[in-house]
């Protein structure tokens, strides 16, 4: 089936007809303005888990290792060499001549401080899974450091090339986390010059960015991130030249915009996965504590229909809590709950809920997707009520045990390993709503073994049990539609990381 025309589509059509004049791109003042619907609660990369925060992180900070998005090969960045002393000890040689954006020289003290800080409980890192494999880091001399791991962790280089940037030790200790979140400093290609909560972030090209960076010299002088929660407003501002780049454009709007002479529209599947978490562990009074109810919910959701008619652009239905290209996910052998409303009603009857029940569905993005899920649930007798809020508020409610079902997404920080997905939500951390000890053991073995076959086998068993117990309802992979001014050279990547440092004006 195809989705029917909506008020949003009609509005887009009106704008397309009326906007015959050329867009006023920001090429003239060398400022790339991009917009999104959400903003990180803290621009410090370790203290948010939103994709918008990941984008800012890669603009303002560097990591020790760089992973080429085309070849997936690891290349030197802030570290020029690395080697394993043993399974739990990694030694790195650091690049000389790099400075932070405030002039502070980069050296081993910054690496030692950053990683010993983020592994401490006082740091309050949002996604502990990203750093919990690190025991400590020691300084050998100004250009050499040694990572000590809590155990063998074969994905270490993948993490060091992704969500783990380096902070300036002197400046951070001087201003603290609060001061750092307002005036952050990194070594990256752009410096954050202004953080305005609710409005956005402004960045300026780092004129002293080190010449040997695999990112290359940034081309655009200024970048501005604008927070525009309303989708139609983002589209309107793109069409009138107030914004140069937007993403997550609904498929219908994107298809209509493809005919605009001054816009470019791209799309493709990404690593991001949409899912419904069923948050009933330890709450025996909740209908969702009953396995048959959770199975009924899985059968009630029309994944294929949502993928084809709402997400589109390369999306596909998924049934395991991971992205198929990640190491360990490609071997998945899970229950594939087909769309079967009759089976869902039968399971509810067997569970003692033949008349259905009322429940809340929490969400923070894509209201239309959430409303489609609510329609599917109500079709089998589950009266779901939408509770829409910001991502930080929802995360806090989930971790406090105050949610029933939550529609959320996860992009794994673009890390191509199941440990960055399944282990985050089922490995015993802050976001594990079920605490299945058997699953914990399988994931712990898979995360730490240096034998690829052992890793794959244990991930397979963990994914099987998660699916059999219907702890989640995985939904679909996301495709992302990008729309931007035709004056911009921009390349989208499947890892859902817009690399604005590579972008340039035509």
N, C-alpha and C positions, 0 to 999 in steps of 0.2 A: 504494500500500500504506500501511497505518497501522502505526506502531510497536507492538510488543507490550508488555503490562504488565511492569513491572520492579519490583525491590525498592523502588526510590525511590518509584514510584507507590503501591505498597502502603503504604509508610510514611506518605505524604501522606494517603492515605485514612484510616488509623488516627488521625492527628492531627486530621483534619477531623471525625471522628466524636466524638472525645473532647473537643475544645475547644468546648464549648457555652457556656462563660462568656465575657463580654465581654473584649476585649483591653485591657490596661492601657497606654493610649497615653501618650506623654510630653508631651501638651498641658498637663498639670497643672504641670510644672516648666519649661514653655516651652523644651524641648530637643528638636529634631528629630534623631533618630538614624537614620542611613542606613548600609547595609552593602553591601560588595562583596567579590569573591573575591581581588582583587589590590590591591597598593599600589605607589605610585611609589617608585623607589629613592631619589629625592631630591624633596622637595616644591617645590624651585625649578623653575618652569615650563620654563625653558630646559634643564633637566638631567634630564628624563624624557620619555617619549613614550607614557605610558599614559593611557587615558581618565580614570582616577581622578585623575591629575595635572591633566588639563584642567579637571575639575570644581572642584578646589581652587583652581586658578589664577583662575577666574572669580569665585570667592567672595572671595578675599583680595587680588586685584590688579585694576587697571583698565588698559584699553588706550587709545590715543590716539583711536581712532574706535570707534563702536558700530554694529553691523549689526542692525537690527530683524529678529528671527526670523520675523515675520509678513509683512513687506513686502519684506525684503532691502534696504531703503534704508539708506544710511550716515547716521549722526547724530553730532553732537558728543559727545565724552566728555571725555578729558583735553585734547584739542585742540578748540577752538571753530570754527576755520576752517582751510582748506587750499586751496592752489592750486598748479598746475604752472607752474614758470618755463620749463622746457623738458622734453624727454622723459626726462631723467635728473636733474632737480632738483625737489624737492617742498618747498614752504615751508609751515610750520604755525604757527598762532597758538595759544598754550596758555592753558588756563583759569586764572584767578586765584582765590585764596582756598581752594585745595585743600591739605589737609595729609595726610601719611602717618600711619599709626596710632600712631607714636611721637612725633607732634607736629612732625616735620620738614616744613617747607613744600615743596610741590611747585613746581618751576620748570624752566627750560630746562636747568640743570645736570644734573638727574636724567635727562632724555631723552638728552642728549648722552652722559652716562656709560653709561647702559644699552646703547645701541645700538653705541657704539664698543667697549664691552666684549664684547658677544655676538658681534660679527663677528671678534674676534681669536681666533687659534688657542688661546691660553691659556685661553679661557673653556670650552672643551671642551663646546660645545653639542651635545646628542644629535642633533637633526635640523637639520643645517646648511642644508638646503634652505630652511628658514624664514627664514634671515637672510642667506644668501650673496648676495642681490641688492643688499644695502646696502653701499656703499663706505665711507661715513663720515657723521657728522652733526655739524654745526657750530652753535654758539650765535650768534644775531644779537643778542639781548638777553635779559632774563629771561623774556620771554613769547613769543619767536619762535625757531624752530629751522629749519634747512634740511637736508633729507636729500639726500645725493649718492648716486646709484645707480651700480652697475657697468655698467649698460646699461639700455635701456628695459625696464620691467617692468610690464606693464599690470595685473597682479594686486596691485600694491602696497597699495592701499587695503583689499583683501580680507584681506591678511596683517596689516596694522596694526589691523584690527578683530577679529582672532582670536588667534593664538598668540603675540603679541608684547606682553606687559605691560611696565610701566615700574617700575624699581627705585629706591629712595632712594640717591642717590650717596654721601652722607656715611656713612650707617649701613652700607651694603654694604662700602665700603672699610675701614671700621673693624673689622668682624667677619669679612670674607672669606666665601667660598662655604660653608665648613664651618659657620661660625657662623650664617650666613644660613639654611642648611637646617634648623638646629635651632630658631631663633627668627626666622622670616621676618617681614618688614614690607612692607605694600603700602598702597594707597589704597582698596582695595575695600570692599564692604559688610560684610564680616566680617574679623575679625583672627584669625589662627591663634595660639592660646594654648599649645598643647601638641602635640608631635610624638613619638609613641611607636612606634618601628619594630616591626612585627609585630602591633601592637595597633590603631593608628589615629591620628586627628588630631582635636583639639578646636578649635572656633572660637566666638567671641563677637561679637555684633552691634557694628558700628562706630558708636558713638553720634554721631560727628562726620562721618559720611559726607556728602559734599557734596549739597546739596538739589537741584541741577539735573541730577543724574545720570540718564540715560535708564533705568537699572536701577530707579530709584525707591528709596524708603526700605525697608530690609528689615523684615519683619514679625515674624520669630521671633527670640527673644533669643539662643539658643544652638544650635549645630549640632555634632553629633559623627559622625565617620566611623569606622566599625568595620570592621576586616579580619576576615572570617569565610570562610576558604577553602572550607569544605564547604557545598554547596548545601542539603542537608537541614537543617543547623544554622541557616542563614540563614532558611529557611522557618519552622522551629520558633520561633526568636526573634521573628519577626514575629507569629506567631500568639499568642505569650504576652506580647506588648507590650514586650519588651526592645528591639525594633527597630521603627521606624515605616515604613521604606521600603527595599525591595530591588528589584533589577532582574536582567535576564538569567535570569529564571525559566524553566526548561524548559517547553515548550508544554503537555505533559501535566499538569504540576503547576499551571500557570497556569489551565488549563481547569477543573481540579478546585476551585481556590481561588475561582473566580468566584461560587460559591454561598455563600461565607462572608458573614454579615450585617455584619461589622465591617471588611471589607476592600474595597478598590477594586482592580480589575485592568484595566490598559490595555495596548494593544499597537500596533505599527505599524512599517513599514519605516524603517530608518535609513540614513545614508550609509556605514555600516561595511561593508566587504567582506571576506569570508573567502577565503583563497587558500593554495595550496601552492607555496612557492618551491622550485625545483629547483636546488640549489646545487652545480653541477658544473663551472663555468667554470674552465679551467686544470687540470683533473684528468682527464686523458685515460684514466686507469685506471678511472674510475667509469663504470658502465653509463649513468648519466644524462648523460654527455657525448655520447652518441649521440642524434641528433635523433629517430630512430624510437622509441627508448625513451621519450623525453619525450612524444612524440605518443601512445604507447601508454598512458602514465599518464593523459593527458588523456581518452582514450577510456574508460579503466577506471572513472573516477569518476562515480557517479550523482548529478550535481548536482541534477537535478529531484527525485529521490527524497529527497535530504537536505533540500532546500528545503521540500518539501511535508510530509514526515513527521517531521523533526527540528526544523528552525528554525520553520517555519510563521509565522502572524501577519503575512503580507504579504511574506515573503521571496520572492525570485525567483532563478533560476540566472543566472550572469553568465559572460562569456567574455573580457572585457578587463580589464586592471589599472587600473580607475578606476570611479567611480560614475556611472551614466548621466546624472544631473542636472548633473554638473559641466561647466563650459565646456570644450569640446574632446572630451568623452567622448560627447556626444550624436551626433557624426558618425562614431562607430566603425564600421568595416567589417572585421571580423576573422573568423578561422576559428572557427566554432562547433562545437567537438568534441562530437559527440553521444555519448551513452552507448552503447557498442558493445563489449562484452567480446570478441566474436569478432574484431573489427578490432584490438583491443589485442593479442590473442594472435598474430595474423598479423604485426603490426609487430614484436613481440618475436622471433618466429621469423626474420624478415628481418634483424633486428639481430644475430642470433647468440645470442639468449637464449631459445631455445625451451623450455628447462627452467626458465626463470625465474632469479631471483637474490635475494639477501638484501640488505636495506637498512634504514636507520633512519629513522623519521619522528619528528621532534622537535615538541613542542607545549607550550604553557603554559596553555591554557584549553580548556574544553569537551572533556573527555576522551571523552565519548560520541560527539561528532562525529568526533574523531580515530580512535576505534575503528571507526566506520562506514567511514571511508576505508580503514583497514587491511583490513577485510573485502572491500571492492571490489578492492583491489590483490591480495590473496591469491587472489581468484577468477580472476585472469588469470595467476597464477604468480609474482607479485612478493611475496616474503615480507618484509613490513614489520614492524619491531619498534618499539613505541612508546617514546620517550624523553621523559618528562614532567618539566618543570622550571619554574622561575620565569622570567618575562619577561626580567629583566636578564641572567640566566645564559644564556638562549637567544640573546639579542642579542649577547652577548660571544662565544659559540661561533660564531655565524654570521659575524661580522666577522673572526674568526680563521680562517675557512675549515675549520671542524671539523664541519660538518653536511652531511647528504645531502639530505634533504627536510625542510621545516619548514612546519607548519600554523600560520599566523598570521593576524592581521586588521589592517586599517588603516582609520581613520576620518577621515583627512585633516585632523585638527584642526578639522573642520567647515568647512573652506575649500572654497568652491564653484568650484574651478578645478583642471584636470588637473595643473597644475604642483605641486599639493600632494599628488599621488598618484604618477602615472607617473614624474615627474621625480625624485622621491625615490629610487625603486628602480631606475631605468634611466638616470639622467642623469649617471652618473659619480661619485656620492658614495659615502659609506662603506657604504651598503647595496646598492650595485649589484654583484650577484654575477657579471654577464656582461660588462660593459664593451664593449658593442657600439658602435663608433665611429660608425657610420651612425645608429644610434638617438640617440646623444649629439647629433649635429649637428641632427637634426630637432627634438629636444626643446629644444635651445638656441635655435633659431630661433623655435619656437612660444612659448617662455617669454618671449622678449624683443621680439617684434614688436608694434607698435601697431595692426596691421591684423588685425581679427578673422578675415577669410577666410584670411590667411596662417597665422595661429595654428591654425585648425581643420584646414587641409590638412596641416600638418606633424605635428600630433598624430595625425591619421588615419594617416599613413604610418608613424609610430613604433609605433602600436598594432597596425597590420597586421603589421609585421615581428616584434614581440614575440610575437604570436600564432602566426605561421607557424613561428617557431623554437621555440615551446613552451617559452619560458624559465620560464614559470609555468604553474600550473593554477588560474586564477581559478575560484571556486566558486559563491558566492551572496552576495546582499545579506543583511545581518542584519535581522531584526526584533527588537525588544526588548520583552519582557513586563515591565511594572512592576507591583509589588504593594505597596500601602501602606495604612495605617490610614485608615478613612473619616473620621476627624477632620481630615484634611489636605486643603487645597486645593492641588492640584498639576497643572500642565499639561505633558505631554510634548511634545517637539518632534522633527521628523525629523532634526535635526542631531546627535541623541544627546547633547545637553548638558542634563542636569537643572538647571534654573535655580531652585535652592533659595532664592535671594534674593527670588524672586517668590512663593514658597510662603507659606501662612498657615494658621492653625488655624481651623476652622469654629466 
